Amino acid sequence: MAQHNELGQWGEAQAARFLQQKGYAIIDNDWKSGHRDIDLIALDGNVIVFVEVKTRRNNNFTEPIDAVNYHKLQNLRRAINHYIKYRHVNNAVRFDIIGIVGTPEEGAPKIEHFVDVPIL
């Protein structure tokens, strides 16, 4: 597996653990809709939360959230709509972004959680 893929998987595991510590229940991860995917799907009370996780080794050049651009948001919106229809979701939904900065070798990463991000 490519090193950046391993870092991404590590970041998603860190994000899932972070959400669980906040009381969220993880109900799905890496859900695929064609070539699009949703990193984490969680339950926060009765709200279904779709989470995009962006992991970076450091933030010397850019913050992780900056990687969630217009094109990425369009793809996420389509994947989320597919999930809602496929799973017959009737709950309230929201979209969050979690930025992870660090590596497994460094220990605890810096985690930023952006709640209820407009998806377009």
C-alpha positions as CSV (number, residue, x, y, z in Angstrom):
1,M,0.0,0.0,0.0
2,A,1.3,3.5,-0.8
3,Q,2.6,5.5,2.1
4,H,0.0,8.2,1.7
5,N,-2.8,5.6,1.8
6,E,-1.5,4.2,5.0
7,L,-1.3,7.7,6.5
8,G,-4.9,8.3,5.4
9,Q,-6.1,5.1,7.0
10,W,-4.3,6.0,10.2
11,G,-6.0,9.4,10.1
12,E,-9.4,7.9,9.6
13,A,-8.8,5.6,12.6
14,Q,-7.8,8.6,14.7
15,A,-10.9,10.5,13.6
16,A,-13.2,7.5,14.4
17,R,-11.6,7.2,17.9
18,F,-12.0,10.9,18.5
19,L,-15.7,10.9,17.5
20,Q,-16.3,7.8,19.7
21,Q,-14.7,9.6,22.7
22,K,-17.2,12.4,22.1
23,G,-20.1,10.0,22.2
24,Y,-20.7,9.4,18.5
25,A,-21.4,5.9,17.2
26,I,-19.6,5.0,14.0
27,I,-22.0,3.2,11.7
28,D,-20.0,2.9,8.6
29,N,-16.5,3.8,7.2
30,D,-15.1,4.1,3.7
31,W,-18.5,3.7,2.2
32,K,-18.3,3.6,-1.6
33,S,-20.6,5.1,-4.2
34,G,-19.0,4.3,-7.5
35,H,-15.6,6.0,-7.4
36,R,-16.7,8.3,-4.6
37,D,-16.4,7.5,-1.0
38,I,-17.5,8.7,2.4
39,D,-14.7,8.4,5.0
40,L,-16.9,8.0,8.2
41,I,-20.6,7.9,8.8
42,A,-21.5,8.4,12.5
43,L,-24.6,8.8,14.7
44,D,-24.6,11.9,17.0
45,G,-27.8,11.5,18.9
46,N,-30.4,11.0,16.2
47,V,-28.3,12.9,13.6
48,I,-26.5,11.0,10.8
49,V,-23.1,12.7,10.4
50,F,-21.1,12.3,7.2
51,V,-17.4,13.0,7.9
52,E,-14.6,13.8,5.5
53,V,-11.2,13.1,7.1
54,K,-8.1,14.9,5.7
55,T,-4.8,13.8,7.1
56,R,-1.5,15.6,6.6
57,R,2.0,14.8,8.0
58,N,2.4,18.5,8.9
59,N,0.7,21.8,8.0
60,N,3.8,23.6,6.7
61,F,2.2,24.3,3.4
62,T,-1.6,24.0,3.9
63,E,-4.2,23.0,6.5
64,P,-6.0,19.7,5.9
65,I,-9.4,21.4,5.5
66,D,-8.0,23.3,2.5
67,A,-8.0,20.0,0.6
68,V,-11.8,19.9,0.7
69,N,-12.4,22.0,-2.4
70,Y,-15.4,22.7,-4.6
71,H,-14.9,19.5,-6.7
72,K,-14.5,17.3,-3.5
73,L,-17.7,18.8,-2.1
74,Q,-19.6,18.0,-5.2
75,N,-18.4,14.4,-5.1
76,L,-19.3,14.1,-1.4
77,R,-22.7,15.6,-2.0
78,R,-23.4,13.0,-4.6
79,A,-22.2,10.1,-2.4
80,I,-24.2,11.4,0.6
81,N,-27.3,11.6,-1.5
82,H,-26.8,8.1,-2.8
83,Y,-26.3,6.8,0.8
84,I,-29.4,8.6,2.0
85,K,-31.5,7.0,-0.8
86,Y,-29.8,3.6,-0.6
87,R,-30.2,3.3,3.2
88,H,-33.6,5.1,3.3
89,V,-32.3,7.6,5.8
90,N,-35.1,9.6,7.5
91,N,-32.9,11.2,10.2
92,A,-31.5,14.7,10.2
93,V,-28.1,14.8,8.5
94,R,-25.1,17.0,8.6
95,F,-21.6,17.1,7.1
96,D,-18.4,17.5,9.2
97,I,-14.7,17.7,8.3
98,I,-12.0,16.4,10.6
99,G,-8.4,17.5,10.0
100,I,-5.6,15.4,11.3
101,V,-2.0,16.6,11.4
102,G,0.7,14.1,12.5
103,T,2.0,10.6,11.9
104,P,1.8,7.3,13.7
105,E,5.4,7.7,14.7
106,E,4.8,11.0,16.5
107,G,2.1,9.8,18.8
108,A,-1.1,11.8,19.4
109,P,-2.0,13.9,16.4
110,K,-3.5,17.4,16.3
111,I,-7.2,17.0,15.5
112,E,-9.6,19.8,14.4
113,H,-13.3,19.0,14.0
114,F,-15.4,21.3,11.9
115,V,-19.1,20.7,12.6
116,D,-22.0,21.3,10.2
117,V,-20.0,22.4,7.2
118,P,-22.1,23.7,4.3
119,I,-21.8,21.2,1.5
120,L,-22.8,23.6,-1.3
